[in-house]
Amino acid sequence: MQDVFCSYDKDVRPSIKHSDNVTATIKLFVKFFSFDELNSVMHIHTWMALTWTDAYLKWSPSDYGNISVLHVSIRDIWVPDLSIYNSGDLSVSMGFRRTQCLIFPDSMVLCVPAIKWPAYCQAVFRLWPFDMHECKLTIGSWNHHGEAVDIKMSDAGYSLDDYVQSKEWELKNVTALVNVSVYECCPNETYPTAEYTFIIKRHASAYAATVVIPVLVLVGMTLSTFWLPAELPHRLSLCLVSIVCHCLYLQYLGAKLPSNGDVTPVIVLLFRGSLIICGAAVAWSVALLSLSCESAGRDVGKNTSLIECRLLEIIQKPWIAQILCVGHLFSKSAPADGEERDDAAVTVAEGGFTRGWLIVSTALDHLAFYVFTVAYACMLLALIPN
């Protein structure tokens, strides 16, 4: 071993001729990863199998007792200066940890250091909690171009045989390729890099139970108010409770979600839209309650207003009454003898519509229900992942 390292200089690139390059072959064995959403950094924990040929480390086994391999510290030999180009934490030094390398008689060197790569990955939370992210890891020589240190991949360039599944993220796909770049400043030089692409998707089952299901309940609560009588005081109370719940959940989402620039998550837009609809439901309920009180004070024999008459003429058409579910409110005959009159029933007589506002308010409530249901359906479809 002393003969091999007698005149060895670990700071000199191991090539007999200066024009010869050294080919570094890499393969990442991915162990596990973590994703820091707040700082947009993906930490990839790997073992990296790194092989190259060191022309200065060569011997004949028969001359040294048939020694076929040497175990040497990685700090005692020349190592390709590979580094991450898209680091998410520049304060961390990317030097290889202390490990043992294997040197073979034919000058082949094998090192398998354990490395934690802090790759910068811009997080986009538009479809949170059903978000999917594409993170890249770019590795290349820091000081040498491709004519001095070339980069190749062994097999596919990575292995997931010992990968440990993440509890929060699902690793959907991994791709690897060698990209060779040429810059205008150096047209005669190439700069190869190993590029890994990781596609990850969040496990959303827990968030579906704590965020998505409650918003569906709040949507149902808001829509149910349109089926309650306008004069019922509990209708307004139900709308106000729904508004409070919407505000509390928006505060929860604001604390849960990291800042995401100009892209607003769809779930926040859904809560915002639902809150606006809930506020419109409150205003609608107050207006109908006021008009109902005014209609209740009108004399029974007094004709309805001109607007009510026009609306009633439209609503009493059979197909419209069926769509708006108000056909049961029309009756062409008075109650039978001995039958108690229901104040909620409406009688159409020659002189006009008695308590016509009941029909109008109910029809408008049901129409608003259909309109707001379509609005909610559009927002929910935008939330469902592809």
Buried (B, 14 or more C-beta within 10 A) or exposed (E): EEEBBEEBEBEEBBBEEEEBBBBBBBBBBBBBBEBBBEEBBBBBBBBBBBBBBBEBBBBEEEEBEEBEEBEBEBEEBBBBBBBBBBBBBEEEEBEBEEBEBBBBBEBBBBBBBEBBBBBBBEBBBBBBBBBBBEBBBBBBBEEBBBEBBBBBBBEEBBBEEEBEEBEEBBBEEBEBEBEEEEEEEEEEBBBBBBBBBBBBBBBBEEBEEEBBEBBEEBBEBBBBBBEBBBBBEEBBEBBEEBBEBBEEBBEBBEEEBEEBEEEEBBBBBBBBBBBEBBBBBBEBBEEBBEBBEEBEEBEEEEBBBEEBBEBBEEBBEEEBBEBBBBBEBBEEEEEEEEEEEEEEBBBBEEEBBBBBBBBBBBBBBBBBBEEBEEBBEEBBEBBEEE
